[in-house]
Amino acid sequence: MENQNNSEIENPKSEILHVPTMSQMVAEGKQPEILFWVGCAGSFDRRAQKITRNICKILQHVGISFAVLGTEESCTGDPAKRAGNEFLFQMQAMTNIQVLDGYGVKKIVTGCPHCFNTIKNEYPGLGGNYEVIHHSQLIQQLIDEGKLKTEGGQSFKGKRITYHDACYLGRGNDIYEAPRRALELLDAELVEMKRCKTNGLCCGAGGAQMFKEPEPGTKDINIERVEEAAATNAQVIASACPFCMTMLTDGVKQIQKHIEVLDIAELTAKANGL
């Protein structure tokens, strides 16, 4: 998150988001309920920073004590590993594990399926064992507990929304219902694309492809995906991954359709008037 080491960030409504770092909380003799792992995209990509702020708004709204690592957070190593550089991945992972263990972190929520998958499934092999949940799972839990409702926020009634399954949430970790449960709260019309859930189509950014140009072909995969979304006549494409967000947004620009691409956290925050 931009200026992630700052404890207060102004949101567009001029309210103050209190986002303490782990070092600040430890200095005060406190331990947060969860660590919010922001991730590289959520920290440095301007579009993804909006998602980060909305996750913080939700956490603050429901009264969950949380903190970020700030400048002590480094890349999980996912892109390096997918690109074949196992040595670099392990260096990055071990550095992060030392920081997390040094603070006694037990529970982590992530805004990125790639961070989620790496910390949850690959860090244990290097000694990093934590309870890791994705923000869509957290939102589902908060809805089930009655802590998130749609009172006083933006109404999505009558809107057609289609959800794009991120690979590392869906096929990678079998998480299909949590994001859809969050969308049900909106009282919108949820329409599925032809390829969804276990048959979902990648946005094209996985496997470190986010950071390189595509190989020659007849059509970019993100164009193929947004064409499928447009075929549902959806007004909104819901996403739960910053990489997917970039690819889908670029795809919508290419096909020149008026379709919004919004993250689950953004939709939830809007519905709750945050």
Number of C-alpha atoms within 10 A of each C-alpha: 24 14 12 20 18 14 16 14 16 11 14 9 7 8 12 13 18 16 23 20 23 24 17 16 16 12 10 9 8 12 18 19 14 19 22 27 27 29 23 18 21 24 21 15 14 13 15 25 19 19 28 26 23 23 26 21 22 23 21 15 15 11 10 13 15 22 24 25 21 23 12 15 18 17 17 28 23 26 20 18 17 14 13 13 13 14 12 15 20 19 12 17 23 18 16 21 21 13 15 21 14 9 15 11 19 16 15 23 22 26 26 27 26 26 25 25 21 18 26 18 15 17 19 13 8 11 13 19 19 19 12 21 19 25 26 32 19 19 24 20 16 17 17 13 9 9 13 21 17 17 10 11 15 16 16 18 10 11 15 17 26 27 26 28 28 28 24 20 23 19 15 13 14 12 20 19 14 17 26 18 17 23 25 12 17 24 15 16 16 20 15 16 22 13 15 17 21 14 11 17 20 20 25 21 20 18 15 15 15 16 11 8 7 13 8 7 7 6 9 15 19 23 21 17 23 25 16 18 26 19 11 16 13 23 17 21 24 27 24 25 29 26 23 27 24 19 21 28 20 16 21 22 13 12 13 9 13 12 18 15 23 20 26 25 28 23 23 27 24 18 21 19 14 17
